[in-house]
Amino acid sequence: MRATWKAALVGAEPSSARAGQPADVLGHAISERVVWTRSPLSSPAAPLLGAAQLLFAGASPTVMSALDGLAAGAAPHNTDQAARTAVLIGLLDRAHRNSSALAEAWYEPAFTADSLDDALATVPESWVADVQSVTEVSAPLLASLPGPVTPGPTFTGSLAVGGADADLIIGSTVVEIKATRTAELRLRDAQQVIGYALLDFDDTYALSHAAVLSARYGKLVVWDLEDLLDQAGGVSLAQARSHIADALNAVRR
């Protein structure tokens, strides 16, 4: 798996965040913006739960409601507005995954802005430019994957592992988006995207492939799940799912 990844990224040059920009914040924003090129963003649980956390902490209901309404539709034709909105939605997703992040300065507009337009106006121009440039390079790659799109999917086994939601599924391919500055495919990233497919115990999504989109490098690498599992342990996808389901059930007893 890593060999395929390394070969695909040979010679690729990254579109890197500028010095001083929060790579983590922009990574969430880029993921949201790229997904938004294929599907509305209102259905994934993480941003919605993040919005609930912000509301509980005192964020503006007006801003949160307007943001949710905008994300529920297709991405704006105005790419500047789409990038700014993606930054705010990315912050919601990040808040859900790391509640301590609410104390960071990036979240202040959610509490102080009088309207969504005011909140959008606070997004730095350099962040907007970064999200736009990476999206232009990486979003067309997702268009090569056919089939219906499911953003933020969860799986039969998600609750058993404390919650697990992928970035999106396109057709029979589960896709994870990475906006890191490094070209390396970390072991945990490989395990993550394969793990999503394995948690689909009842084959709800009929997954046959797993993919990782390296957004900053403009590369999409797709693997056949059956081939991967056969090479890794000589098991089929169905067998691997059964083994994991049995192991999780044993832990819960």
Secondary structure, DSSP 8 states (H G I E B T S, - for coil): -HHHHHHHTTT-------TTS-HHHHHHHHHHHHHHTTS-SSS-HHHHHHHHHHHHTT--HHHHHHHHHHHTS---S-HHHHHHHHHHHHHHHHHHH-GGGGGSGGGHHHHH-SSHHHHHHTS-HHHHHHHHHHHHHHHHHHTTS-S-EEES-B-TTTGGGT--B-SEEETTEEEEEE--S-----HHHHHHHHHHHHH-TT-TT---EEEEEETTTTEEEEEEHHHHHHHHHS--HHHHHHHHHHHHHHHH-
